[in-house]
């Protein structure tokens, strides 16, 4: 028991250290930009601080608040007869799941009937709903956020911006998974997720300075050098794919913490299966992102279209 408590304290301490590091990096970046804006006007600086506070609240503080104040629970508890859990938590989770409009009608009926029945029926109903519907929906959310990370970091050419993008998107993803399930992982698992998120963000920042040609054979580099603009484009896409893979892994680890069962309770098994599953999801994420990426890049260099008098009249009327 003492060893287990010591391990928890260790993970908590590391997570707190990463959070403090992130706060220092965030404050440093905000103050640095604010100092530059002060040269324009003091009010511009104050307006920037106000906007920064709102962004931090809605993109970071609010998701973290939702995650922390969700009930802690694992689908493992619906399978293990020897494990006891407050029946009120089961009821709370079931009611939150019923608020999801995408929940199939048969699952809604199953949960409503189970709420009126005994605790064992409710545990079984929750397990069926999680594994038949919620798990698939969670995978869609994970792929969607991985695609967002890939596109954002591939287009961005700023390592610090990639750092904040990865943190915000991964926090948003974890929040969406928690809201979708109606509960969160344990505090020790959240500490590990925190370390994973910020480690991924630091890797994303470091990838910006990576020269992709150093990893390729000389003959390939010489061939690519003859194609205009191929080197920066290839480097950006590679960075985006790397960040997307790490985001997929974080999402899958989060899901496994929520859906832990007797077959995957060891951290080594979770890590191994999460990486394999992330690699399996990667082709679909890359395929979807590469269909959008050329349009996104082209729009950066595209002049805004002039609106016709009819369109301007329509907008003013609305």
C-alpha positions in Angstrom: 0.0 0.0 0.0 2.8 2.4 0.9 4.5 1.7 -2.5 1.3 2.4 -4.3 0.8 5.7 -2.4 4.5 6.6 -3.2 3.9 6.0 -6.9 0.8 8.2 -6.9 2.7 11.0 -5.1 5.5 10.7 -7.7 3.0 11.0 -10.7 1.2 13.9 -9.0 4.5 15.7 -8.4 5.6 15.3 -12.0 2.2 16.4 -13.3 2.3 19.5 -11.1 5.8 20.3 -12.3 4.7 20.1 -15.9 1.7 22.4 -15.2 3.9 25.0 -13.5 6.3 24.8 -16.5 3.4 25.3 -18.9 2.1 28.3 -16.8 5.6 29.9 -16.9 5.9 29.4 -20.7 2.4 30.8 -21.2 3.1 33.9 -19.0 6.4 34.4 -20.7 4.9 34.3 -24.2 1.9 36.6 -23.3 4.1 39.2 -21.5 6.6 39.1 -24.4 3.9 39.9 -27.0 2.3 42.5 -24.6 5.6 44.3 -24.2 5.8 44.6 -28.0 2.3 45.8 -28.3 3.0 48.5 -25.7 5.1 50.3 -28.3 1.9 50.8 -30.3 -0.3 51.9 -27.4 -0.8 51.0 -23.8 -4.5 50.3 -24.5 -3.5 47.8 -27.2 -1.4 45.9 -24.6 -4.3 45.9 -22.1 -6.7 44.7 -24.8 -4.3 41.9 -25.7 -4.1 40.8 -22.0 -7.9 40.8 -21.8 -8.3 38.6 -24.9 -5.5 36.3 -23.7 -7.3 35.8 -20.4 -10.5 34.9 -22.2 -8.8 32.5 -24.5 -7.0 30.8 -21.6 -10.2 30.5 -19.6 -12.3 29.0 -22.4 -9.6 26.9 -24.0 -7.7 25.7 -21.0 -9.3 26.5 -17.6 -12.9 25.6 -18.5 -12.0 22.2 -20.1 -9.8 21.4 -17.0 -12.6 22.3 -14.7 -15.1 20.1 -16.5 -12.6 17.2 -16.4 -11.8 17.5 -12.7 -15.4 17.9 -11.5 -16.7 14.9 -13.4 -17.3 11.8 -11.3 -14.5 9.3 -11.3 -15.5 5.8 -12.6 -14.3 3.0 -14.8 -16.2 0.5 -16.9 -14.0 -2.1 -15.1 -16.4 -1.6 -12.1 -19.3 -2.9 -14.2 -17.5 -6.2 -14.9 -15.9 -7.0 -11.5 -18.4 -8.4 -9.1 -15.9 -8.1 -6.2 -15.5 -4.4 -6.8 -18.0 -2.2 -5.1 -18.9 1.3 -6.1 -21.5 3.8 -5.0 -24.8 3.1 -6.9 -25.4 6.8 -7.0 -22.4 7.2 -9.3 -23.8 4.6 -11.7 -27.1 6.5 -11.7 -25.4 9.9 -12.3 -23.4 8.5 -15.2 -26.5 6.9 -16.8 -28.4 10.1 -16.5 -25.6 12.0 -18.2 -25.4 9.5 -21.0 -29.2 9.9 -21.6 -28.5 13.6 -22.3 -26.6 12.6 -25.4 -28.8 13.1 -28.4 -26.7 10.7 -30.5 -27.3 7.8 -28.2 -29.4 5.2 -30.1 -33.0 4.8 -29.0 -32.5 1.1 -27.9 -29.6 2.2 -25.7 -31.8 5.0 -24.2 -34.5 2.5 -23.4 -32.0 0.0 -21.9 -30.7 2.7 -19.6 -34.1 4.0 -18.6 -35.3 0.5 -17.8 -32.1 -0.2 -15.8 -32.5 3.0 -13.8 -35.8 1.6 -12.5 -34.4 -1.8 -11.9 -31.7 -3.2 -9.4 -28.1 -2.0 -9.3 -26.7 -5.1 -11.1 -29.0 -4.5 -14.1 -27.7 -0.9 -14.3 -24.1 -2.0 -14.2 -24.7 -4.4 -17.0 -26.6 -1.8 -19.1 -23.8 0.7 -18.7 -21.2 -1.8 -19.8 -23.2 -2.6 -22.9 -23.8 1.0 -23.9 -20.2 1.9 -23.4 -18.8 -0.9 -25.5 -21.4 -0.8 -28.2 -21.9 2.9 -28.8 -19.8 5.2 -26.7 -16.5 3.5 -27.5 -17.1 4.0 -31.3 -18.1 7.6 -30.8 -14.9 8.2 -28.7 -12.7 6.9 -31.6 -14.4 9.4 -33.9 -13.6 12.2 -31.5 -10.0 11.0 -31.2 -9.5 10.9 -35.0 -11.1 14.4 -35.4 -8.8 16.0 -32.9 -5.7 14.2 -34.3 -6.6 15.6 -37.8 -6.9 19.1 -36.3 -3.5 18.8 -34.7 -2.0 17.5 -38.0 -3.4 20.4 -40.0 -2.6 23.1 -37.5 1.0 22.1 -36.9 1.7 21.3 -40.6 0.5 24.8 -41.6 2.1 26.6 -38.7 5.8 27.4 -38.9 6.2 28.5 -35.3 7.3 26.0 -32.7 5.8 27.9 -29.7 2.5 28.1 -31.5 2.6 24.3 -32.1 3.2 23.9 -28.4 0.1 25.7 -27.4 -2.0 24.2 -30.2 -1.1 20.7 -29.1 -1.9 21.5 -25.4 -5.3 23.1 -26.2 -6.4 20.5 -28.7 -5.5 17.6 -26.4 -7.2 19.2 -23.4 -10.3 19.7 -25.6 -10.1 16.1 -26.7 -9.9 14.8 -23.2 -12.7 17.0 -22.1 -14.9 15.8 -25.0 -14.2 12.1 -24.1 -15.0 12.8 -20.4 -18.3 14.6 -21.3 -19.2 11.8 -23.7 -18.7 9.1 -21.0 -20.1 11.2 -18.1 -17.1 10.4 -15.9 -13.3 10.9 -15.8 -10.2 8.7 -15.1 -8.8 8.5 -11.6 -6.5 11.3 -10.4 -3.4 9.2 -10.8 -4.4 8.5 -14.5 -5.1 12.2 -15.0 -1.6 13.0 -13.7 -0.2 10.6 -16.3 -2.3 12.1 -19.0 -1.1 15.6 -18.0 2.5 14.4 -18.4 1.6 12.8 -21.8 0.0 16.0 -23.1 2.8 18.4 -22.1 5.5 15.9 -23.3 3.7 15.7 -26.7 3.5 19.5 -26.8 7.3 19.9 -26.1 8.0 17.3 -28.8 5.8 19.3 -31.2 7.8 22.5 -30.4 11.1 20.6 -31.0 9.9 19.1 -34.3 9.7 22.6 -35.8 13.6 22.7 -35.8 14.0 19.2 -37.2 15.5 18.9 -40.7 13.7 16.1 -42.3 16.4 15.7 -45.0 18.8 14.6 -42.3 16.8 11.4 -41.8 16.7 10.5 -45.5 19.2 8.8 -47.8 21.5 11.2 -49.7 20.1 10.0 -53.1 16.6 10.8 -52.0 17.6 14.3 -50.7 19.3 15.1 -54.0 16.2 14.1 -56.0 13.9 16.1 -53.8 16.2 19.2 -53.9 15.4 19.4 -57.6 11.7 19.9 -57.0 10.7 23.4 -56.0 9.2 24.0 -52.5 9.1 20.2 -51.8 11.5 20.3 -48.8 9.5 22.7 -46.6 6.2 21.1 -47.6 7.5 17.6 -46.8 9.0 18.8 -43.5 5.7 20.4 -42.5 3.6 17.4 -43.4 6.0 15.1 -41.5 5.7 17.3 -38.4 2.0 17.3 -38.6 1.9 13.5 -39.0 4.2 13.0 -36.0 2.0 15.3 -33.8 -1.2 13.6 -35.0 0.2 10.2 -34.1 1.1 11.4 -30.6 -2.4 12.9 -30.2 -4.0 9.6 -31.3 -2.0 7.8 -28.6 -3.1 10.3 -25.9 -6.7 9.9 -26.9 -6.5 6.1 -27.0 -4.7 6.0 -23.6 -7.5 8.2 -22.2 -10.1 5.9 -23.5 -8.3 2.8 -22.1 -8.1 4.5 -18.7 -11.8 4.9 -18.9 -12.5 1.5 -20.3 -9.9 -0.5 -18.4 -10.7 -4.2 -17.9 -9.0 -7.2 -16.6 -7.2 -7.8 -19.9 -5.5 -4.4 -20.1 -4.9 -3.1 -16.6 -1.1 -3.0 -16.7 0.5 0.2 -17.9 2.8 -1.7 -20.2 -0.1 -3.4 -22.0 -1.9 0.0 -22.3 1.1 1.7 -23.8 1.7 -1.2 -26.3 -1.9 -1.5 -27.4 -2.4 2.2 -27.6 0.5 2.7 -29.9 -0.6 -0.2 -32.1 -4.1 1.2 -32.3 -2.9 4.7 -33.0 -0.8 3.4 -35.9 -3.9 1.6 -37.2 -5.9 4.8 -37.1 -3.2 6.9 -38.7 -3.8 6.2 -42.4 -7.4 7.4 -42.2 -6.4 10.6 -40.3 -3.6 11.3 -42.8 -5.8 10.6 -45.8 -8.6 13.0 -44.5 -6.0 15.7 -43.6 -4.2 15.5 -46.9 -7.4 16.1 -48.7 -7.9 19.3 -46.7 -4.3 20.5 -46.4 -3.7 21.8 -49.9 -6.9 23.9 -49.7 -5.8 25.3 -46.4 -2.4 26.2 -47.7 -3.8 27.7 -50.9 -6.3 29.9 -48.8 -3.3 31.4 -47.0 -2.1 32.9 -50.3 -5.5 33.6 -51.8 -6.7 37.1 -52.0 -10.2 37.7 -50.5 -12.8 37.7 -53.2 -14.6 41.0 -53.8 -18.2 40.8 -53.0 -20.7 41.8 -55.6 -23.2 44.6 -54.9 -26.0 42.0 -54.6 -24.1 40.1 -51.9 -23.3 43.3 -50.0 -27.0 44.2 -50.1 -28.0 40.8 -48.8 -25.5 40.9 -45.9 -26.6 44.4 -44.9 -30.2 43.3 -45.0 -29.6 40.3 -42.8 
